[in-house]
Amino acid sequence: MPEVCSIEQAVDRVLSAIDGPIHLGLPLGLGKPNRWVNALYARIRQLPERQLTIYTALCLGRPRATQELQRRFLEPFVERVYGDYPELDFLADLHADRLPANVRIEQFFLQPGSLLDSAAAQQDYNSCNYSQVTRDLDAKGINLIAQLVARDPQRPGCFSLSCNPDITLDLLPLLERRRAAGETILCLAQVHEGLPYMPGPAEVPRECFDLLLQEPERSTLFSTPSLPVSLQDQCIGLHASSLVRDGGTLQIGIGAMGDGLTAALLARHVDNAAYRAGLEALQGDAWAAQVDAVGGREPFAEGLYGCSEMFVNGLLALLEAGVLRRRVYPELRLQQLASAGALDGEGRPHSVQALLDAGLPARLDAAGLAWLQGNGLLGATLQVRDERLRLADGCELSSDLQDPYTQSALQPHLGSARGGVLLHGGFFLGPADFYGRLRGLAPERLGQIAMTGIGYVNQLYGEEALKRLQRRDARFVNSAFCMTLLGAGVADQLEDGRVLSGVGGQYDFVAQAQALEGARSILLLRSWRESGGRLSSNIVWRYGHVTIPRHLRDLVVTEYGIADLRGKTDAEVIEALLGISDSRFQPELIEQAQQAGKLPRDFRLAPHLRDNRPERLQAVQARHPRLFDEYPLGSDFGREERDLLRVLNWLKGKFKLSEALELGKAALEAPPPADFARHLARMGLAQPDGWREELYQRLVLAGLHATIPES
């Protein structure tokens, strides 16, 4: 069992046991024991002769404002939502480029956009696929791991890796092998009382850890509040939802576009008439053939199975609504029965004949009976003796399962297959409500969520036959911020080399989509953006970096439609992407392609694709308001805060010299303060002090007037 010690005692233990450089591995995101990491970091700062390298990803810090109005909005919200969450001290030093010389932080995924200006973070970023992180960490000589875990009084011999089995579960056997070869390796755990106890693959024996902090962590879990889903993102979600096939497999990434997809899938399932009407208004018949071939519009009769490195709030919402309900099984023969249709939605055989039709041997011997009973398919009281089946009441049957009398007699003894799950995930992170809903799930329901190693989720290697059966008709849905007109996707890095976030598992899933029969990769993309009053296209002729090379091109979805790029020639790829680009940029893109010799000089885009403008989408929204909820998965923001968030986004788009006159005019024509007294009080602007606060008040009022829909 692990040695129980205080935070400082655990630091002492590490420093005394590991003689040379310390190579500390920390989980991605939520699972870091921040207080202990801070104590180790503080001690190392005082010991310049000791070397510490931290290998991790997604170091979570509270959102911070860069402008005064943002600060007024954020500070009360951050205090309310993040409470006493302990920040990582090294993260503040990383932002300020003041890490001590004996400490390095090597990350393979960054909190999106947060470290663009940190030289140390940019220089020590490690670009790798998520599925290869374990291999690389082992090669770097990790000799210390530290992780938050969950505990359950009913399971005194185990901990749950809870939010982060992703890397740890795959890394533990590699560390044990090196430990057996004589290396000193320590594993530290700290219980967090707020983490949900995730059973199944995420459970590990307590002996896996050498050190256990005696004081459990009780601070606020870091959360990612659901942000508003814009009209752009809602339309993207509607298009993408029509590409998901009933009975298939689903992976979703984090973010507003993923929330838009979730909302559309929920509408497709629970409000199908409204969904079809809105989809028809949005798509017409432009992509009917693609939808019919790839996805569908009907409710989910069979349901989906989730297989996603990140278990996001949207996947839990889909599970709660009954969209995620196709069970998969951890044993190949069981999965073969399920894939052949022998089992119902609860894992119970439809009949003995259905098992035979799915390949079960006709003669039931002792080994076959033991397998059926061990997996819950037959009652435990049945026995095989002298090639006869004996029931609990002494009745004997033929062991020939083709015998009609045997089939009839066994029917009441059929049971549900064990081990079926609706979702495999590698790690989770989400709103505070998401954690609460997980903690509140009944044990049986929680057991249908299998948190496991990233090696299982993100790749096909290892148990490939089983994974191929489970992941039928897979739709791997990720996002990009830029696409080249020749079909390459950009999602992690700017053109100048600075890393926004990381590759993570995006490439893993895109590659799986190419390797799995019936699978498709779907990249979600906003076709245009506005920054500082300047509009630009996110579909461009060229870009200095790509995340997904164009030879892996597949489905791309913008708010204007669907581009199926798989197997297409360059000219066909260009035409398909032009058809879902914003019409304000189509002429320039066509000219660039023609100048490169990739489009004929007489090329003309189809007329129905030349009206890709926001006004058309706004008209659809006005006719089908039920499909366009700004916060479809709930919100941590109050009513006034939701209004003010729209104002801040509106102002962000106007801060440009050429927009100054328009902004000034709007401020002069702003409504009286009494009309929005609660909003102004929330921003601390009810009684402005001085000309600067008066200006802020006018800008907020102008924004409220411009962004609050007329009733």
Secondary structure in CASP SS format (residue, H / E / C, confidence):
PFRMAT SS
TARGET T0000
AUTHOR 0000-0000-0000
METHOD secondary structure of the structure
MODEL  1
M C 1.00
P C 1.00
E E 1.00
V E 1.00
C E 1.00
S C 1.00
I H 1.00
E H 1.00
Q H 1.00
A H 1.00
V H 1.00
D H 1.00
R H 1.00
V H 1.00
L H 1.00
S H 1.00
A H 1.00
I C 1.00
D C 1.00
G C 1.00
P C 1.00
I E 1.00
H E 1.00
L E 1.00
G E 1.00
L C 1.00
P C 1.00
L C 1.00
G H 1.00
L H 1.00
G H 1.00
K C 1.00
P C 1.00
N H 1.00
R H 1.00
W H 1.00
V H 1.00
N H 1.00
A H 1.00
L H 1.00
Y H 1.00
A H 1.00
R H 1.00
I H 1.00
R H 1.00
Q C 1.00
L C 1.00
P C 1.00
E C 1.00
R C 1.00
Q C 1.00
L E 1.00
T E 1.00
I E 1.00
Y E 1.00
T E 1.00
A C 1.00
L C 1.00
C C 1.00
L C 1.00
G C 1.00
R C 1.00
P C 1.00
R C 1.00
A C 1.00
T C 1.00
Q C 1.00
E H 1.00
L H 1.00
Q H 1.00
R H 1.00
R H 1.00
F H 1.00
L H 1.00
E H 1.00
P H 1.00
F H 1.00
V H 1.00
E H 1.00
R H 1.00
V H 1.00
Y H 1.00
G C 1.00
D C 1.00
Y C 1.00
P C 1.00
E C 1.00
L C 1.00
D H 1.00
F H 1.00
L H 1.00
A H 1.00
D H 1.00
L H 1.00
H H 1.00
A C 1.00
D C 1.00
R C 1.00
L C 1.00
P C 1.00
A C 1.00
N C 1.00
V E 1.00
R E 1.00
I E 1.00
E E 1.00
Q E 1.00
F C 1.00
F C 1.00
L C 1.00
Q C 1.00
P C 1.00
G C 1.00
S C 1.00
L C 1.00
L C 1.00
D C 1.00
S C 1.00
A H 1.00
A H 1.00
A H 1.00
Q H 1.00
Q H 1.00
D C 1.00
Y E 1.00
N C 1.00
S C 1.00
C C 1.00
N C 1.00
Y H 1.00
S H 1.00
Q H 1.00
V H 1.00
T H 1.00
R H 1.00
D H 1.00
L H 1.00
D H 1.00
A H 1.00
K C 1.00
G C 1.00
I C 1.00
N C 1.00
L E 1.00
I E 1.00
A E 1.00
Q E 1.00
L E 1.00
V E 1.00
A E 1.00
R C 1.00
D C 1.00
P C 1.00
Q C 1.00
R C 1.00
P C 1.00
G C 1.00
C E 1.00
F E 1.00
S E 1.00
L C 1.00
S C 1.00
C C 1.00
N C 1.00
P C 1.00
D C 1.00
I C 1.00
T H 1.00
L H 1.00
D H 1.00
L H 1.00
L H 1.00
P H 1.00
L H 1.00
L H 1.00
E H 1.00
R H 1.00
R H 1.00
R H 1.00
A H 1.00
A C 1.00
G C 1.00
E C 1.00
T C 1.00
I C 1.00
L E 1.00
C E 1.00
L E 1.00
A E 1.00
Q E 1.00
V E 1.00
H E 1.00
E C 1.00
G C 1.00
L C 1.00
P C 1.00
Y C 1.00
M C 1.00
P C 1.00
G H 1.00
P H 1.00
A H 1.00
E E 1.00
V E 1.00
P E 1.00
R H 1.00
E H 1.00
C H 1.00
F C 1.00
D C 1.00
L E 1.00
L E 1.00
L E 1.00
Q C 1.00
E C 1.00
P C 1.00
E E 1.00
R C 1.00
S C 1.00
T C 1.00
L C 1.00
F C 1.00
S C 1.00
T C 1.00
P C 1.00
S C 1.00
L C 1.00
P C 1.00
V C 1.00
S C 1.00
L H 1.00
Q H 1.00
D H 1.00
Q H 1.00
C H 1.00
I H 1.00
G H 1.00
L H 1.00
H H 1.00
A H 1.00
S H 1.00
S C 1.00
L C 1.00
V C 1.00
R C 1.00
D C 1.00
G C 1.00
G C 1.00
T E 1.00
L E 1.00
Q E 1.00
I E 1.00
G C 1.00
I C 1.00
G C 1.00
A H 1.00
M H 1.00
G H 1.00
D H 1.00
G H 1.00
L H 1.00
T H 1.00
A H 1.00
A H 1.00
L H 1.00
L H 1.00
A H 1.00
R H 1.00
H H 1.00
V H 1.00
D C 1.00
N H 1.00
A H 1.00
A H 1.00
Y H 1.00
R H 1.00
A H 1.00
G H 1.00
L H 1.00
E H 1.00
A H 1.00
L H 1.00
Q H 1.00
G C 1.00
D C 1.00
A C 1.00
W C 1.00
A H 1.00
A H 1.00
Q H 1.00
V H 1.00
D H 1.00
A H 1.00
V H 1.00
G C 1.00
G C 1.00
R C 1.00
E C 1.00
P C 1.00
F C 1.00
A C 1.00
E C 1.00
G C 1.00
L E 1.00
Y E 1.00
G E 1.00
C E 1.00
S E 1.00
E E 1.00
M E 1.00
F E 1.00
V C 1.00
N H 1.00
G H 1.00
L H 1.00
L H 1.00
A H 1.00
L H 1.00
L H 1.00
E H 1.00
A C 1.00
G C 1.00
V C 1.00
L E 1.00
R C 1.00
R C 1.00
R C 1.00
V E 1.00
Y C 1.00
P C 1.00
E C 1.00
L H 1.00
R H 1.00
L H 1.00
Q H 1.00
Q H 1.00
L H 1.00
A H 1.00
S H 1.00
A C 1.00
G C 1.00
A C 1.00
L E 1.00
D C 1.00
G C 1.00
E C 1.00
G C 1.00
R C 1.00
P E 1.00
H C 1.00
S C 1.00
V H 1.00
Q H 1.00
A H 1.00
L H 1.00
L H 1.00
D H 1.00
A C 1.00
G C 1.00
L C 1.00
P C 1.00
A C 1.00
R E 1.00
L C 1.00
D C 1.00
A H 1.00
A H 1.00
G H 1.00
L H 1.00
A H 1.00
W H 1.00
L H 1.00
Q H 1.00
G H 1.00
N C 1.00
G C 1.00
L C 1.00
L E 1.00
G C 1.00
A C 1.00
T C 1.00
L C 1.00
Q E 1.00
V E 1.00
R E 1.00
D C 1.00
E C 1.00
R E 1.00
L E 1.00
R E 1.00
L C 1.00
A C 1.00
D C 1.00
G C 1.00
C C 1.00
E E 1.00
L E 1.00
S E 1.00
S C 1.00
D E 1.00
L C 1.00
Q C 1.00
D C 1.00
P H 1.00
Y H 1.00
T H 1.00
Q H 1.00
S H 1.00
A H 1.00
L H 1.00
Q H 1.00
P H 1.00
H H 1.00
L E 1.00
G C 1.00
S C 1.00
A C 1.00
R C 1.00
G C 1.00
G C 1.00
V E 1.00
L C 1.00
L E 1.00
H E 1.00
G E 1.00
G E 1.00
F E 1.00
F E 1.00
L C 1.00
G C 1.00
P C 1.00
A H 1.00
D H 1.00
F H 1.00
Y H 1.00
G H 1.00
R H 1.00
L H 1.00
R H 1.00
G C 1.00
L C 1.00
A C 1.00
P H 1.00
E H 1.00
R H 1.00
L H 1.00
G C 1.00
Q C 1.00
I E 1.00
A E 1.00
M E 1.00
T C 1.00
G C 1.00
I H 1.00
G H 1.00
Y H 1.00
V H 1.00
N C 1.00
Q C 1.00
L C 1.00
Y C 1.00
G C 1.00
E C 1.00
E H 1.00
A H 1.00
L H 1.00
K H 1.00
R H 1.00
L H 1.00
Q H 1.00
R C 1.00
R C 1.00
D C 1.00
A E 1.00
R E 1.00
F E 1.00
V E 1.00
N E 1.00
S E 1.00
A C 1.00
F C 1.00
C E 1.00
M E 1.00
T E 1.00
L C 1.00
L C 1.00
G C 1.00
A C 1.00
G E 1.00
V E 1.00
A C 1.00
D C 1.00
Q E 1.00
L C 1.00
E C 1.00
D C 1.00
G C 1.00
R C 1.00
V E 1.00
L C 1.00
S C 1.00
G C 1.00
V C 1.00
G C 1.00
G C 1.00
Q H 1.00
Y H 1.00
D H 1.00
F H 1.00
V H 1.00
A H 1.00
Q H 1.00
A H 1.00
Q H 1.00
A H 1.00
L C 1.00
E C 1.00
G C 1.00
A C 1.00
R E 1.00
S E 1.00
I E 1.00
L E 1.00
L E 1.00
L C 1.00
R C 1.00
S C 1.00
W E 1.00
R E 1.00
E E 1.00
S E 1.00
G C 1.00
G C 1.00
R E 1.00
L E 1.00
S E 1.00
S E 1.00
N C 1.00
I E 1.00
V E 1.00
W C 1.00
R C 1.00
Y C 1.00
G C 1.00
H C 1.00
V C 1.00
T C 1.00
I E 1.00
P C 1.00
R H 1.00
H H 1.00
L H 1.00
R C 1.00
D C 1.00
L E 1.00
V E 1.00
V E 1.00
T E 1.00
E C 1.00
Y C 1.00
G E 1.00
I E 1.00
A E 1.00
D E 1.00
L C 1.00
R C 1.00
G C 1.00
K C 1.00
T C 1.00
D H 1.00
A H 1.00
E H 1.00
V H 1.00
I H 1.00
E H 1.00
A H 1.00
L H 1.00
L H 1.00
G C 1.00
I C 1.00
S C 1.00
D C 1.00
S C 1.00
R C 1.00
F C 1.00
Q H 1.00
P H 1.00
E H 1.00
L H 1.00
I H 1.00
E H 1.00
Q H 1.00
A H 1.00
Q H 1.00
Q H 1.00
A C 1.00
G C 1.00
K C 1.00
L C 1.00
P C 1.00
R C 1.00
D C 1.00
F C 1.00
R C 1.00
L C 1.00
A C 1.00
P H 1.00
H H 1.00
L H 1.00
R C 1.00
D C 1.00
N C 1.00
R C 1.00
P H 1.00
E H 1.00
R H 1.00
L H 1.00
Q H 1.00
A H 1.00
V H 1.00
Q H 1.00
A H 1.00
R H 1.00
H C 1.00
P H 1.00
R H 1.00
L H 1.00
F C 1.00
D C 1.00
E C 1.00
Y C 1.00
P C 1.00
L C 1.00
G C 1.00
S C 1.00
D C 1.00
F C 1.00
G C 1.00
R H 1.00
E H 1.00
E H 1.00
R H 1.00
D H 1.00
L H 1.00
L H 1.00
R H 1.00
V H 1.00
L H 1.00
N H 1.00
W H 1.00
L H 1.00
K H 1.00
G H 1.00
K H 1.00
F C 1.00
K C 1.00
L H 1.00
S H 1.00
E H 1.00
A H 1.00
L H 1.00
E H 1.00
L H 1.00
G H 1.00
K H 1.00
A H 1.00
A H 1.00
L H 1.00
E C 1.00
A C 1.00
P C 1.00
P C 1.00
P H 1.00
A H 1.00
D H 1.00
F H 1.00
A H 1.00
R H 1.00
H H 1.00
L H 1.00
A H 1.00
R H 1.00
M C 1.00
G C 1.00
L C 1.00
A C 1.00
Q C 1.00
P C 1.00
D C 1.00
G C 1.00
W H 1.00
R H 1.00
E H 1.00
E H 1.00
L H 1.00
Y H 1.00
Q H 1.00
R H 1.00
L H 1.00
V H 1.00
L H 1.00
A H 1.00
G H 1.00
L H 1.00
H H 1.00
A H 1.00
T H 1.00
I C 1.00
P C 1.00
E C 1.00
S C 1.00
END
